[in-house]
Amino acid sequence: MCESNVYLKKEGHEELVMENVAIVTPIDTDTFLLKGLLGESMEIKGRIEDINLMGHKIILTAP
């Protein structure tokens, strides 16, 4: 599978925001729509810091 976990980095600490994310869609400047494997979704504000597809990890930095 190709899902990843999305983390939001604040003040140097990574907080898990959503697991098993299958789709990340930019919807505005620094805003993304995350869609999970089971159909769940959420909007999150942040900037992409790192995408590690092999490690199944996406890190966004808080604005």
N, C-alpha and C positions, 0 to 999 in steps of 0.2 A: 504494500500500500504506500501511497505517497502523501499521507497527511502529515501535518506538522503541528507542534504546539506553539502558540503565540504568547510571548512575554512582553510586558511593558516595563521598561527600565526607568526607574525614578531614583534620583540621588544615588546612583551606583548600585541599586538593588533591583534584581529582576523579579517581577511578580507574574505568575502564570495568569493569563487572561482567559484563554480558551484552549481546550485540547482537541485533537483530531480535526484541525482546520483543513478543508479541502480546497477552498477558494478564497483568495484575497483580492478584493476589487477596490481600486481607488475611486472615491466618490466626490472628493473635494480636496483642496490643499490640506495635506496632513490629516486626512480622514479616510479611513478604510472600512469597508464592509467585509466582515469575516463570516464565512458560511461553513458550518460543520458537516461532518460526514452523515449525521442523522437528521439534517435539515434545520438545525438551530442556526441563528444568525445574530450578529451584534455589530454595532458601529463603534469604532474606537479612534481616538485622536492620537497621533504620534507620527514620528518620522522613522523610516526604515533605517536601522543601524546595521543589521546583519541578517542574512538569509542563509541558513546552512541546510541544504536539502538532504545531504547525507546524514546529518544529525537530527533531521526532522524538527528544526528549531528556527523560529523567526523572532527576532528581537526588534521591538519598536521603542524609541526613546520618547518619553513624555514631552509634550510641547512646552 
